[in-house]
Amino acid sequence: MHTVVVGTSGVTASDVLAVARGGARVQLSEEAVAALAAAREIVEALAAKPGPVYGVSTGFGALATRHISPELRAQLQRNIVRSHAAGMGPRVERDVVRALMFLRLKTVCSGHTGVRPEVAQTMADLLNAGITPVVHEYGSLGCSGDLAPLSHCALALMGEGDAEGPDGVVRPAAELLAAHGIQPVELREKEGLALLNGTDGMLGMLVMALADLDMLYRSADVTAALSLEALLGTDKVLAPELHAIRPHPGQAASAANMAAVLKGSGLTGHHQDDAPRVQDAYSVRCAPQVAGAGRDTLAHARLVADRELAAAVDNPVVLPDGRVESNGNFHGAPVAYVLDFLAVAVADLGSIAERRTDRLLDKNRSHGLPPFLADDAGVDSGLMIAQYTQAALVSELKRLAVPASADSIPSSAMQEDHVSMGWSAARKLRTAVDNLTRVLAVELYAATRAIELREGLTPAPATRAVIDALREAGVQGPGPDRFLAPDLAAADAFVRDGRLLAAVETVTGPLL
């Protein structure tokens, strides 16, 4: 099994995906263990002094003015975890929780948190044992980081609360730790606070969304190309010299992908046949511009994610010169903004895909296709209601595009008076990505049926490969009305698990 080694300088997006989704094992580097020990010595020296140090010998947040005597400090650390583990609502998905835990471990291993090496090792042990704490949907304001979600994870380290075992069964964390020979952690000065104070949940969801959207944007280029082909559109608008004079890199990549899919098509360029037209509609002609803008948004979001993956997010932090200083690095604004930017781009990509689907189904705009792609229109309804479903999904995408980060609600007796809502931005983006997959699946379903209805015209080799693979996956072609939901579910799975791209790339090679 693949092993990810965690050092002091952060981790990569591929590391996060390997642990969160691939079940990779986690190992602490010797450098990380040494940094953990050195920072711990600084914290223990400060704890022995009479003067108050935030997070070491004081309360937290609005209660930071109280100096805590040495005999109460272990209780203080336990109490902050227990009291902050106040989440409510549905359980958060396993991959999100694993990403959350791994990214917290990443910051702990930086040597800036003052956590003992044995605490970090126990965090790695839980990940390696496949123990996933139960984390709830609601409880984070994205400042100071993802407090409630991280608290539920820290609770499991203490052998408290509930967790899911590698068998998928939820049990008391104490039972799971004992079954895997893991000793619960007894937290000391600063450790409870250090386990809770970070943007790890929203960052983990950003990293996973970026991976999903990288695949979906290439898939959208494919479905757009198939729709252009089915509508007998022109591929001249994809010429690289046209995109070179408006040098947005995402636009050029999207146009190149569409051109690669359409290479050798016998359906493109029929504008002047039976229904003359000078130009295709915007949803067809401007597909690279819209998808390209989204791709460039992805590139910016990836830059922010990479910076955050290299960061050590905690408050206070241990500095190399021995100071322990308070800061505001836990604020989720940088991550929250790009999560919201991505939700806007996803909504627009879904919207333009739905417009192309609607055009395929409208006999007045489809250039010779039967109404709703029905076998016997009137007796058959064809894909009429499949487009309704797609429209409902797109409408939901628009609601999900409303930015969470534009909101703030004060908490902690006005000490935390401006928050990022980054966790909420991440949760709605996760839903948006899921729904975009379904939107593209409906376009794929409609476009492939429409192409097969163009009798006497030969589709591009890449298109033929898609249609063949889709039919092999159990998605049926044109014909009388049938129960559509299973076909749509199969098309969704075909896009979601990457088979659409795999089929295309057998002909085109890797898309951009």
Stockholm file with secondary structure:
# STOCKHOLM 1.0

chainA/1-512         MHTVVVGTSGVTASDVLAVARGGARVQLSEEAVAALAAAREIVEALAAKPGPVYGVSTGFGALATRHISPELRAQLQRNIVRSHAAGMGPRVERDVVRALMFLRLKTVCSGHTGVRPEVAQTMADLLNAGITPVVHEYGSLGCSGDLAPLSHCALALMGEGDAEGPDGVVRPAAELLAAHGIQPVELREKEGLALLNGTDGMLGMLVMALADLDMLYRSADVTAALSLEALLGTDKVLAPELHAIRPHPGQAASAANMAAVLKGSGLTGHHQDDAPRVQDAYSVRCAPQVAGAGRDTLAHARLVADRELAAAVDNPVVLPDGRVESNGNFHGAPVAYVLDFLAVAVADLGSIAERRTDRLLDKNRSHGLPPFLADDAGVDSGLMIAQYTQAALVSELKRLAVPASADSIPSSAMQEDHVSMGWSAARKLRTAVDNLTRVLAVELYAATRAIELREGLTPAPATRAVIDALREAGVQGPGPDRFLAPDLAAADAFVRDGRLLAAVETVTGPLL
#=GR chainA/1-512 SS CCEEEECSSCCCHHHHHHHHTTCCEEEECHHHHHHHHHHHHHHHHHHTSSSCCTTTSBCCGGGTTSBCCGGGHHHHHHHHHHHHCCCEEEECCHHHHHHHHHHHHHHHTTTCSCCCHHHHHHHHHHHHHTCEECCEEECCCSSSSSHHHHHHHHHHHTTCSEEECTTSCEEEHHHHHHHTTCCCCCCCTTHHHHTTCSSHHHHHHHHHHHHHHHHHHHHHHHHHHHHHHHTTCCSGGGCHHHHHTSCCHHHHHHHHHHHHHHTTCSSSCCTTSSSCCSSCCHHHHTHHHHHHHHHHHHHHHHHHHHHHHTCCCCSSEECTTSCEECCCTTCCHHHHHHHHHHHHHHHHHHHHHHHHHHHHHCTTTTTSCCGGGCSSBTTBCTTHHHHHHHHHHHHHHHHHTSCSTTCCCCBTTTTBCCCCCHHHHHHHHHHHHHHHHHHHHHHHHHHHHHHHHSTTCCCCHHHHHHHHHHHHTTCCCSCSCCCHHHHHHHHHHHHHTTHHHHHHHHHHCSCC
#=GC SS_cons         CCEEEECSSCCCHHHHHHHHTTCCEEEECHHHHHHHHHHHHHHHHHHTSSSCCTTTSBCCGGGTTSBCCGGGHHHHHHHHHHHHCCCEEEECCHHHHHHHHHHHHHHHTTTCSCCCHHHHHHHHHHHHHTCEECCEEECCCSSSSSHHHHHHHHHHHTTCSEEECTTSCEEEHHHHHHHTTCCCCCCCTTHHHHTTCSSHHHHHHHHHHHHHHHHHHHHHHHHHHHHHHHTTCCSGGGCHHHHHTSCCHHHHHHHHHHHHHHTTCSSSCCTTSSSCCSSCCHHHHTHHHHHHHHHHHHHHHHHHHHHHHTCCCCSSEECTTSCEECCCTTCCHHHHHHHHHHHHHHHHHHHHHHHHHHHHHCTTTTTSCCGGGCSSBTTBCTTHHHHHHHHHHHHHHHHHTSCSTTCCCCBTTTTBCCCCCHHHHHHHHHHHHHHHHHHHHHHHHHHHHHHHHSTTCCCCHHHHHHHHHHHHTTCCCSCSCCCHHHHHHHHHHHHHTTHHHHHHHHHHCSCC
//
